[in-house]
Each structure stands twice: as C-alpha cells, then as structure tokens.
C-alpha cells in the first residue's frame, strides 16, 4: 500500500502549476514595486491624463 501511495502522481501537476503561478506573481510584484511605492504611479497617471486632454508634448 505504501508503494502505491508513493508512486501516485495525480497531484503533481497541480503543485507544478501552483509553483509556476507563485513564481510569476513574485516576478510581477518585484517588477511593479517601483511604480507602487514611489511617485512613479502618480507621475504616470498625471502623464496619461495630460496626454488624453490633448496637451501632451
């Protein structure tokens, strides 16, 4: 019975997908961190609003 339990690989794919999603999530958090922590996001939003109102240089 123990051999059957150890050779069962049904849940392996779920764990692999979870690890891939976790790695992508961590990468996104690290990549977007400068925008969220500083004035980067505010400056970005201001620039977009300025360009949408037609006064973009």
N, C-alpha and C positions, 0 to 999 in steps of 0.2 A: 504494500500500500504506500509506503514511503517513496519507493522508486517511481510509482505512478504520479505522486504529488510533485516530486522534483522534476519530472520530465514534462509536466503540463506547462505549455507556453501560451495559453489563451490570453492571459492578461499582459503579456509582454508588449504587444503593440500599443496598448493604452498608455503604458508607462513611457514608452518611447515618444509618443505624441505629446504627452504632458511635459516631458523634458524639453522637447523642441519648442513648445509654446512658452515655457518658462524662459528659455534662452533668448527667444525673440522679444519677450516682454522686458527682460532686463536690458537688452540692447536698445530698445526704444526709450526706456526710461533714462538711460545714460545719454543717449543722443539728444533727447529733448530737454534735458535738465537745464542747460544754459538759458533756454528760452523761458522756462517757467520760473527760475529763481531770480533772475535779474530784471532789468528793464527791457530786456530783449523782446518779450512778448508785447509789452506796451508800445514799444517803438515800431514793431511790426504791424500792429493793429493801426496805429496812427498813420503809418506809411500807406497801408491799404486804403484807409478811409480817404486820405488825401488824394490818392490816385483815382479813386472812384468818383470823387467830386469834380474831377477834371482839372485840378491844379497841380498835377504831378509834373515834375521836371525831368 
